[in-house]
Amino acid sequence: MKGKKSNFIFYIESFLRYIYPKFLCRITVNRILSKAEKRKDFDYISERVNYYNKLDNFFSLENRGISIKDFKFSKINGSSAHFFDTYEFTRFFPADNKFSFVFGDVTHIPSIPSIVKSRPIAGDNRNSIVLKLGKCRHFIFLDDKIPFCKKDNKIIFYAGVHGKPHRIDFMNKYFGHPQCICGSITNEESIPNQWLVKKISLKKHLTHKFILALEGNDVSTNLKWIMSSNSLAVMPKPKYETWFMEGRLIPDFHYVEIKDDYSDLIERMNYYIENPTDAEKIIKNANEYVSQFKNKKREKIISLMVLQKYFRKRKDIN
């Protein structure tokens, strides 16, 4: 079973990339992108680029932002993982190009077009230019060998709940329910002692037919690996999205949708327990959705084209 890449390996790879001569990347980028235009899946690539980067008009950074040459690890406050995930692709472009970024769990729309990990799904989110940030933590896919019919009829939810009222609400309603295995993996004064549980492996999660995917500060971190498994992802309609394009997920086609107040959870679970063929159809659709993110070469092309479009739409190029 595949899982999360270790942080040690991620940072070793990132630092090696950081010291790699940038001029060599800039020499190759035109060749990479010109070859991309000849690919049979170029229409698909372009469509995804335009989903992540919805800019239609030229824009100005209004004397804000940072140049690629000044985008250095020592100058960035915040997530080092997001820095390295961004640097992986900005290094391919001319050093004087400027861009804006907002790292972290972003739930607002920036005032100027900016690189982000996450954005609200609803409304005009054109200023949120999505890159694949935090991929070491978020983009985990599993090879689940347990068929749905062999799993137990319960739902599991082990997560941090402190400071997340919607997760606390779920715990208040379902902690101790015979069909729910739930608990808090963070020990905070605000969390009842009986809620506290130790973390368990992803493999142990997969013994259950249902896994709850509740959004945290922005998206649900576990949604990607759930949808790559033979368990059903269960969640309310998502409000935020990342590179995973959560806004494109179809309820009861890619995941089992429940109400925002969780009141129909047991009813929805029992339906799929009694109708396993319908459950397996959702799992198949979810697995197929996940498969589009596994082509590393194509993911690189899409990332580069998202940035290329960003730089081309700037009207205040130096």
N, C-alpha and C positions, 0 to 999 in steps of 0.2 A: 504494500500500500504506500503510495507516494503521499507526501505531506509537505509541510512548510520547509523551505530552505532555511538553514541555520543563519542567524544574524552574522556569525563569524564569516561564513562563506560569502554572504551578501556584501559585507563591508570590504573584504579582501578584493573581491571582483570590482567593487566600486572604486576603491583607491587605485587599483591597477588601471582602470579606465581613466581615472582623474589625471594620472601622470602620463598617459599615452599622448604623443604629440598631436595637437589639435589640427595642425595643417594637413596631416594625413587624412583625417576625417573629412576636411573640407575639399580635398582633392577627389574623394570618392563619392560624395553625396550626389553630384549631378549624374554620375553613372548609375547610381542606385535608383534614382528617381526616373531617369529616362528609360531604364529597363522596366520599371514598374508600369509605365504607360503601355507596354506591349503585353502585359499579362492578361490572361483570359478573364481573370477576376477583377480587372481594373475598375469596372463599374461598381462592383461591390466595395472595393477599397475607397473610391471617391465618395460613395454614399456614406460610409462610416466617417470619413474625414469631415464631411459637411454636417454630420450629426454632432461631432465633438466640437467643431469650430463653425458656428452658425453666422459668422460675420458676413454681411452682404455689402456693406459700404466701407469706404476708407475711414480710418479713425486716427486720432492724435492721442499720444500719451500725455500731452499737456505738461511737458517737462518732468514727468515722473517716470518710474521704471528704472531698469538697470541694464547696462550694456553687457553683452556676452563676455567681453574681456574682463569685466569687473565682477562677474558672477562667480565668486570664489567661496570655497568652503569656510574660510576664516571670517568672511564678512556676513554670513547668513545666520540669523537667529531663528530658532525654530527646529523643525524636523530635519535631521540630517538625512534620513531616508528619502524624504521628498526632494531634498536638494540633489542627491545623487541620481534619483530617477529622472529629474529634469535635466541635469547636466549631461546625462547619457545621450541626449539628442540635441541640446542647444549647441554642443561643441562642434556640430557639423556645419554651423552657419557662420557668416562673417562676424568678426569680433566686435564691430561697431554697431551691430543690430541691437536694438533695445527691446525689452519686454517687461511686462509687469507680472507679478505672481502673488498669490495668496496661499501660503502653505497651511496645513492643518485640516481639521474637519470643518469644511466651509458650508454654511447653510444660508448664506446671503448671496446676492448678486453684486459683484464689485462695481464700483462707479466707472471704471475704465476696463477695457478688455484685458483679462488677466488669466494666467495659467492657474488652474485649480485641480484638486483631486476630486472634489464633489460639488454639486450644485443642486438647487431646488429643481424639481421636474416641472412644476407648474409655473406659468407666467413667462415673461420675456427674459430668457436666460442667455442671450447672445453674448453678454460680456464675460460669461464663464466659459473659458476655453479648457476643455477637459483633456488632461494627459493621464497616462497610466502611472499614477503616483501611489506609493505605499504598496507596490505590487508584491513585495516579499511577504507582507502580512495578509493582504487581501486576496491575492490571486493564487489560491491553493486549490488544486484539483486532485481528486482521489480516484483510486481504482477499487471500487467496492465489489467484493466477490459474493456478498450475501444478497440473494434475491428478496424482493419485497415480501413475498409470501412467507419467508422464513424468519422475518423480524417480528418483534413483539408489538402488541397493539397499543403502545403508549407513545406519548410525545415527550421529548426531552428539551429542557431549556436550562443550561448552565451558563451563566454570563454575569458580567458586572452590572449591578443595578443601581449603585449609589449615584445620586445626582440625575437619575433618569426616571422622571415621574411615571412615564408610560410603562416602563418595565416594572416599577414598584407596584403599579396598579395590577399588572398581570399576576405578580406574586401574591398580592393580597387576595385575588380571586381564585387562584388555582393551586397555591401551595398546599400540599397534603391531599389533593384530589387523587383518587386511585388510578386514573389514567394519565396522570401528569407526573413527570420526574423533573423537578425544577429546584433551583437553588442559586444563591449568589456566591460567586468565586472571589469577591472582594470583601474584606473584613473592615467595615466602617461602623462607627457608633450608631449611625442612623439605621443600620440593618439589624433586624431581629436575629438573635443568635441561632435560632432554629433554622434560619434560611441558609446559613453558611455551609458550603460544601467545598471539597477539594476538587481541583481541576481533574478531568479525566481525558483520556486520549480520544482522538477523533475516531479511532477504530471502535471504541466502546459506544460512542454516539450512534454509530451505524448499525447497532443491534436493534434500533427502534424504527418503526415504520414512519414516524413523524418527527421532524426536528423544527423547532420554532426559530424563525429568523426575524427577530425584532430589531428595528433600527436603533442605533445607539446615539452618539452625538450627531451622526449623519446617517450613513447607510448601515445595513447589517453586514458585519464582517464575515459571518459564516455562510452567507447566502451562496457564494460561489462554489464552495466545496459541497454544500448540501445538494445543489443542482447537478453536481458531477457524480452523485452517488445513486444508490437504489432506494433511498428514503425520500419522502415527500417534504419539500420546503413548505412551511405553513406560516403565513404572515398577513397582516393588513396590507392594503395597497401602498406601495412605497411612495415616500414624499421626496426623496433625494436620489441622485444617481451619480455614478462614477463611470470609468471606462467600461464597466460591465453593462452599461446602457439599461439600468434598471427600469427606466421609463418605457422601454419597449417590451417588457415582460407582460404576458397576457394572463389574466386571472383564470384559474382552473384549466389552464393549458400548459403553462410553465411551472406554476406553483398553486397551492391551495389557498385561496383568499378567504380571510375571516374579517369580521367587522372590527372597526377601530376599538370598540369596547370589549372585544374578545368573547362576547356573549354567545356566539354560535360555534365556539371551538369544538366542543364535544360532539355536537351534531354533525359538523363537517368531518371530524375524524371517523365517526361511526359510519358515515356514508361510504367512505373509501375502504374501511375495514370490510364492509358488506359488499362492496363493488370493486374488488381488486383489479379487474381488467381496466377500469377507468383510472385507477391509481397508476397502473403500469404505463398507460398512454401518456400521462403527465410526466412521469419519470423519463420516458423515451424522448419527449419533446424538450425537457430540461437538459438532458444529456446532449442532444443535438445543438441546443442553444450554446452550451458551454464549449462545444467543439470548435466554434469559430475563433476562439481566443487562444487556441493551442498552436497555431502556425506562427512560430517565432519570427520567421523572415517577413511574413506579411504584417505582423504586428509592428515590426520596426519600420516598415515602409509607411504604414498609416501614421505612426507617431511623427515621423519626419515630415510628412505632408501636412499634418495639422499645424506644425510650426511654420512650415513654408508658407502656408496660406496666411497665417498670422502676420508674418513679416511682410508679405506682399500687400496686405491690406493697410499697413501703416502709411500715412501720408506725410509723416514728419521724419522720414528716413534721413539719417545724417549723411 
